[in-house]
Amino acid sequence: MANPEHVEMIGKGAAVWNEWRQANPSVIPDLSGFQFIWKTSTLCPDLSGVNLANAYLKGAFLQGSDKDWPDEWGPHFGRADFSGANMQGITIIHDRFHSSNLRGADLSGASLIDVSFEKADLTAASFAGSELSNVSFVEAIVENIDLQGAKLKDVRLPDIQRWNPKRDAATEMTGIAVTAEHEATVAVDDLDLAKLVSLLLDSEKLRKLINLLTQRVVLILGRFDQERKKILDLIREQLRSRGYLAIVFDFQKPARRDLTETIQMLAQMSRFVVADITEAKSIPQELQVVVPNLPSVAFIPILKADHREYAMFEHFRRYPWVLPIFLYRDERHLTESLDRDIIDPAVAKSDELTAPRPV
């Protein structure tokens, strides 16, 4: 329970309370179980580090400026300092913590209903095991926020693409709003799905992401047994060192329909495709599916110099987006030739294929 002396002190108002706190910096105020109900103050009390475990906050006005907050904002903890406060098991109903400081605050096991943390600093705050209903985190700072075991229902998040809270299998999120506050609400029940839906609804972000991917992704096709695995690693690492996102498919088993569809999807996202046709087995089938249908993607086949291309490869020479086969002797030759004979021709062909056509 709360310390009666501390309850009496905060009851004297924020000015007296703050003065008392400054005079007693080593004292950790105990307001556990205290009830803030429809209290009004023109000055915000310093609640940093205070023990508010199992306290009850409902409709309290604790303002941090001389100017009144808009009436329509309702109950408000404007700019209050709760940094490092113990708020375990606290109950908060119908309150706004606009621009408040809750860095490192422990709200584990809390019950929050109709609460807004808009623009609040929630860095390293813990909501582990808490239940949150109709809660907004819009424009809040949420780095390292802990939601392990928390249950969130009907929530609005900050930049959802950067929302990466600590969570576990017990974390539940339902009714995640993925539209702006004043738009018709689109809500989903899974955070990863919410990120995808949010991206799909924002055509500008989606366009930028697609452009980024199509400029940096390179798909590598081929069959690499254990002996030649070094070639796979070499191509991938060399491309990565040049800023490309290399995606490798290593065909060790016969291709399946779903695998073929996946390769086609990844090829569509790629700036160009490197296809090692040495000892080709499954790759002819994959090339047959993707090459004819992707005229905007450059394909550059490579072949170890002491091998011969498979018989049916001649069919692909008629497609303008398929470059001549590059023959490599060994790892050193491949490394030394990668820019001049593979990357540069593939990029040039890709730019040619995607260049705007004159009307």
C-alpha positions as CSV (number, residue, x, y, z in Angstrom):
1,M,0.0,0.0,0.0
2,A,1.0,3.6,-0.4
3,N,3.0,5.5,2.2
4,P,0.5,7.8,3.9
5,E,3.1,10.5,4.2
6,H,3.7,10.4,0.4
7,V,0.0,10.4,-0.3
8,E,-0.5,13.4,1.9
9,M,2.4,15.2,0.2
10,I,1.1,14.7,-3.3
11,G,-2.3,15.8,-2.1
12,K,-0.8,19.2,-1.4
13,G,-0.3,19.8,-5.1
14,A,2.4,19.5,-7.7
15,A,4.4,22.5,-6.6
16,V,4.8,21.3,-3.0
17,W,5.4,17.7,-4.2
18,N,8.1,18.7,-6.6
19,E,9.8,20.9,-4.0
20,W,9.7,18.0,-1.6
21,R,11.2,15.6,-4.1
22,Q,14.0,17.9,-4.9
23,A,14.8,18.2,-1.2
24,N,14.7,14.4,-0.7
25,P,16.3,13.0,-3.8
26,S,17.2,9.6,-2.2
27,V,13.5,8.9,-1.2
28,I,11.6,6.6,-3.6
29,P,8.0,7.7,-3.2
30,D,5.5,4.9,-2.6
31,L,2.1,5.6,-4.2
32,S,1.3,2.0,-4.7
33,G,-2.4,1.4,-4.9
34,F,-3.0,5.2,-5.0
35,Q,-6.0,6.4,-7.0
36,F,-5.8,9.4,-9.3
37,I,-9.4,10.1,-10.1
38,W,-10.5,13.3,-11.8
39,K,-7.7,15.3,-10.2
40,T,-6.7,18.6,-11.8
41,S,-3.3,20.4,-11.7
42,T,-1.8,23.2,-13.7
43,L,1.7,21.8,-12.9
44,C,2.9,18.3,-13.6
45,P,4.2,16.4,-10.6
46,D,7.6,14.6,-10.9
47,L,6.6,10.9,-10.9
48,S,10.0,9.6,-12.1
49,G,11.1,6.5,-10.3
50,V,7.9,6.5,-8.2
51,N,6.4,3.2,-7.0
52,L,2.9,3.3,-8.6
53,A,2.4,-0.5,-8.5
54,N,-1.3,-1.4,-8.6
55,A,-2.2,2.3,-8.7
56,Y,-5.4,3.4,-10.4
57,L,-5.4,6.3,-12.9
58,K,-8.7,7.4,-14.3
59,G,-9.3,10.7,-16.0
60,A,-6.6,12.6,-14.2
61,F,-5.4,16.0,-15.5
62,L,-1.7,16.5,-14.8
63,Q,-0.6,19.3,-17.2
64,G,2.9,20.3,-17.9
65,S,2.3,23.8,-19.2
66,D,0.5,26.9,-18.4
67,K,-1.7,26.7,-21.4
68,D,-4.8,24.5,-21.1
69,W,-4.9,21.4,-23.3
70,P,-7.9,21.3,-25.7
71,D,-11.1,20.1,-24.1
72,E,-11.6,17.5,-26.7
73,W,-8.4,15.8,-25.6
74,G,-10.1,14.8,-22.4
75,P,-8.1,13.5,-19.3
76,H,-4.5,14.0,-19.8
77,F,-1.0,13.4,-18.3
78,G,0.6,16.0,-20.6
79,R,4.5,15.8,-20.5
80,A,4.4,14.0,-17.2
81,D,7.7,12.3,-16.1
82,F,7.2,8.6,-15.3
83,S,10.7,7.6,-16.3
84,G,11.8,4.5,-14.4
85,A,8.6,4.4,-12.5
86,N,7.4,1.1,-11.0
87,M,3.9,0.8,-12.6
88,Q,3.5,-2.9,-12.3
89,G,-0.2,-4.0,-12.2
90,I,-1.3,-0.4,-12.6
91,T,-4.8,0.3,-14.0
92,I,-5.2,3.2,-16.4
93,I,-8.5,4.1,-17.9
94,H,-9.3,6.9,-20.3
95,D,-6.1,8.9,-20.1
96,R,-3.7,10.5,-22.5
97,F,0.1,10.5,-22.0
98,H,0.8,13.0,-24.7
99,S,4.6,13.7,-24.9
100,S,5.1,12.1,-21.5
101,N,8.4,10.5,-20.5
102,L,8.0,6.8,-19.7
103,R,11.6,5.7,-20.5
104,G,12.3,2.5,-18.6
105,A,8.9,2.5,-16.9
106,D,7.7,-0.9,-15.8
107,L,4.0,-1.4,-16.7
108,S,4.2,-5.2,-16.6
109,G,0.9,-6.8,-15.7
110,A,-0.9,-3.5,-16.2
111,S,-4.4,-3.0,-17.5
112,L,-4.8,-0.1,-19.9
113,I,-8.2,0.8,-21.4
114,D,-8.7,3.7,-23.8
115,V,-5.2,5.2,-23.4
116,S,-3.1,7.2,-25.7
117,F,0.7,7.4,-25.6
118,E,0.9,9.7,-28.6
119,K,4.4,11.2,-28.9
120,A,5.4,9.7,-25.6
121,D,8.9,8.4,-25.0
122,L,8.5,4.6,-24.2
123,T,12.1,3.7,-24.8
124,A,12.8,0.4,-22.9
125,A,9.4,0.5,-21.3
126,S,7.9,-2.9,-20.3
127,F,4.3,-3.9,-21.0
128,A,5.1,-7.6,-20.4
129,G,2.0,-9.6,-19.5
130,S,-0.2,-6.5,-19.7
131,E,-3.6,-6.1,-21.3
132,L,-4.1,-3.1,-23.5
133,S,-7.4,-2.3,-25.2
134,N,-8.0,0.7,-27.5
135,V,-4.5,2.0,-27.0
136,S,-2.6,4.3,-29.3
137,F,1.1,4.4,-29.8
138,V,1.0,6.9,-32.7
139,E,4.3,8.9,-33.0
140,A,5.6,7.4,-29.8
141,I,9.2,6.4,-29.3
142,V,9.1,2.7,-28.8
143,E,12.7,1.4,-29.1
144,N,13.3,-1.8,-27.1
145,I,9.7,-1.8,-25.8
146,D,8.8,-5.1,-24.2
147,L,5.4,-6.7,-25.2
148,Q,6.3,-10.3,-24.2
149,G,3.1,-12.0,-23.0
150,A,1.1,-8.9,-23.6
151,K,-2.4,-8.9,-25.1
152,L,-3.2,-5.9,-27.3
153,K,-6.6,-5.3,-28.8
154,D,-7.6,-2.4,-31.1
155,V,-4.3,-0.6,-31.1
156,R,-2.8,2.1,-33.3
157,L,1.0,1.8,-33.8
158,P,3.8,4.2,-34.7
159,D,5.5,3.7,-38.1
160,I,4.4,0.1,-38.4
161,Q,7.3,-0.8,-40.7
162,R,9.7,0.0,-37.9
163,W,7.6,-1.4,-35.1
164,N,9.7,-4.3,-33.8
165,P,8.8,-4.8,-30.1
166,K,10.2,-7.6,-27.9
167,R,7.5,-10.3,-28.2
168,D,7.1,-14.0,-27.8
169,A,4.6,-16.8,-28.5
170,A,2.3,-15.5,-25.8
171,T,2.1,-12.0,-27.3
172,E,-1.3,-11.4,-28.8
173,M,-2.3,-8.5,-31.1
174,T,-5.8,-8.2,-32.6
175,G,-7.3,-5.3,-34.3
176,I,-4.1,-3.6,-35.4
177,A,-5.0,-0.5,-37.3
178,V,-3.0,0.0,-40.4
179,T,-4.5,3.2,-41.7
180,A,-4.2,6.8,-40.6
181,E,-6.2,8.0,-37.6
182,H,-8.7,10.0,-39.6
183,E,-9.1,7.4,-42.4
184,A,-11.5,4.5,-42.6
185,T,-10.0,1.8,-40.4
186,V,-8.4,-1.3,-41.8
187,A,-7.4,-3.6,-39.0
188,V,-5.7,-7.0,-39.0
189,D,-4.9,-9.6,-36.3
190,D,-1.2,-10.3,-37.0
191,L,1.7,-7.8,-36.8
192,D,3.6,-9.2,-39.8
193,L,0.5,-9.2,-41.9
194,A,-0.2,-5.7,-40.7
195,K,3.1,-4.6,-42.0
196,L,2.4,-6.1,-45.4
197,V,-1.1,-4.7,-45.6
198,S,0.2,-1.3,-44.6
199,L,2.8,-1.4,-47.4
200,L,0.2,-2.5,-49.9
201,L,-2.1,0.4,-48.9
202,D,0.8,2.9,-49.3
203,S,1.4,2.9,-53.0
204,E,4.4,5.3,-52.8
205,K,6.2,3.1,-50.2
206,L,5.4,0.0,-52.2
207,R,6.8,1.6,-55.4
208,K,10.0,2.6,-53.6
209,L,10.4,-0.9,-52.2
210,I,9.9,-2.5,-55.5
211,N,12.3,-0.2,-57.2
212,L,14.9,-0.9,-54.5
213,L,14.5,-4.6,-54.8
214,T,14.6,-4.7,-58.6
215,Q,17.9,-2.6,-58.5
216,R,19.7,-4.8,-56.0
217,V,18.4,-8.4,-56.2
218,V,20.3,-10.9,-58.2
219,L,19.0,-14.5,-58.5
220,I,21.7,-17.2,-59.0
221,L,20.5,-20.4,-60.5
222,G,22.5,-23.6,-61.0
223,R,23.4,-27.0,-59.7
224,F,26.2,-27.0,-57.2
225,D,27.4,-30.3,-55.8
226,Q,29.7,-30.4,-52.7
227,E,32.9,-30.3,-54.8
228,R,31.8,-27.1,-56.6
229,K,30.1,-25.5,-53.7
230,K,32.9,-23.0,-53.6
231,I,31.7,-21.5,-56.9
232,L,28.3,-20.8,-55.4
233,D,29.9,-19.1,-52.3
234,L,32.2,-17.2,-54.5
235,I,29.5,-15.7,-56.8
236,R,27.3,-14.9,-53.8
237,E,30.0,-13.2,-51.7
238,Q,31.4,-11.3,-54.7
239,L,27.9,-9.9,-55.5
240,R,27.3,-9.0,-51.9
241,S,30.6,-7.2,-51.6
242,R,29.3,-5.0,-54.5
243,G,26.1,-4.2,-52.7
244,Y,23.8,-6.7,-54.3
245,L,21.3,-8.9,-52.5
246,A,22.2,-12.4,-53.9
247,I,19.6,-15.1,-53.7
248,V,20.8,-18.6,-54.4
249,F,18.9,-21.7,-55.5
250,D,20.9,-24.9,-55.3
251,F,19.1,-27.7,-57.1
252,Q,20.0,-30.9,-55.4
253,K,16.6,-32.5,-56.0
254,P,14.2,-32.6,-58.9
255,A,12.3,-29.4,-59.3
256,R,8.7,-29.3,-58.1
257,R,5.9,-27.1,-59.3
258,D,5.9,-24.9,-56.2
259,L,9.6,-24.5,-56.4
260,T,9.4,-23.4,-60.0
261,E,6.7,-20.8,-59.1
262,T,9.0,-19.5,-56.4
263,I,11.9,-19.1,-58.7
264,Q,9.7,-17.3,-61.2
265,M,8.5,-14.9,-58.5
266,L,12.1,-14.2,-57.4
267,A,13.3,-13.8,-61.0
268,Q,10.6,-11.1,-61.5
269,M,12.0,-9.2,-58.6
270,S,15.6,-9.4,-59.8
271,R,17.7,-7.0,-61.8
272,F,19.4,-9.8,-63.5
273,V,19.8,-13.6,-63.2
274,V,23.1,-15.5,-63.2
275,A,22.5,-19.1,-64.4
276,D,25.3,-21.6,-64.1
277,I,24.5,-24.2,-66.7
278,T,27.5,-26.4,-65.8
279,E,26.3,-30.0,-65.3
280,A,22.8,-28.9,-65.8
281,K,20.1,-31.2,-64.6
282,S,17.1,-29.3,-63.1
283,I,18.0,-25.9,-64.4
284,P,16.8,-26.5,-68.0
285,Q,13.3,-26.9,-66.7
286,E,13.6,-23.7,-64.6
287,L,15.0,-21.7,-67.5
288,Q,12.2,-22.9,-69.8
289,V,9.6,-21.5,-67.3
290,V,11.2,-18.1,-66.5
291,V,13.2,-17.0,-69.6
292,P,10.4,-16.8,-72.2
293,N,8.1,-15.0,-69.7
294,L,10.4,-12.3,-68.4
295,P,11.5,-10.1,-71.3
296,S,12.5,-7.2,-68.9
297,V,15.0,-9.3,-66.9
298,A,18.5,-9.9,-68.1
299,F,19.9,-13.5,-68.0
300,I,23.6,-14.2,-68.1
301,P,24.5,-17.9,-68.4
302,I,27.9,-19.0,-67.2
303,L,29.7,-22.3,-67.9
304,K,32.9,-23.9,-66.7
305,A,35.3,-23.8,-69.7
306,D,36.0,-27.6,-69.7
307,H,32.3,-28.4,-69.9
308,R,29.8,-28.2,-72.8
309,E,26.4,-26.6,-72.7
310,Y,23.5,-28.9,-72.6
311,A,21.9,-29.6,-76.0
312,M,18.6,-27.7,-75.6
313,F,20.3,-24.5,-74.4
314,E,20.5,-23.4,-78.1
315,H,16.8,-22.6,-77.8
316,F,17.4,-19.6,-75.5
317,R,19.8,-17.8,-77.8
318,R,16.9,-16.3,-79.7
319,Y,15.7,-14.3,-76.7
320,P,17.3,-10.8,-76.7
321,W,17.4,-10.7,-72.9
322,V,19.7,-13.7,-72.7
323,L,23.4,-12.7,-73.0
324,P,26.1,-14.9,-74.5
325,I,27.5,-17.6,-72.3
326,F,30.5,-16.6,-70.3
327,L,33.1,-19.3,-70.0
328,Y,35.2,-19.4,-66.8
329,R,38.3,-21.5,-66.2
330,D,38.5,-21.5,-62.4
331,E,37.7,-19.5,-59.3
332,R,40.4,-16.9,-59.9
333,H,39.3,-16.3,-63.5
334,L,35.7,-16.0,-62.3
335,T,36.6,-13.4,-59.7
336,E,38.8,-11.3,-62.0
337,S,36.1,-11.4,-64.7
338,L,33.0,-10.9,-62.6
339,D,32.7,-7.1,-63.2
340,R,33.8,-6.9,-66.8
341,D,32.1,-10.1,-68.1
342,I,29.1,-10.7,-65.9
343,I,27.9,-7.8,-63.8
344,D,28.6,-4.9,-66.3
345,P,27.0,-6.7,-69.3
346,A,24.0,-7.8,-67.2
347,V,23.4,-4.3,-65.8
348,A,23.7,-2.7,-69.2
349,K,21.2,-5.2,-70.7
350,S,18.9,-4.7,-67.7
351,D,19.0,-0.9,-68.2
352,E,18.3,-1.4,-72.0
353,L,15.4,-3.6,-71.3
354,T,13.8,-1.3,-68.8
355,A,14.5,2.0,-70.4
356,P,11.4,4.0,-71.3
357,R,10.4,3.5,-75.0
358,P,9.8,6.5,-77.2
359,V,6.2,7.1,-78.0
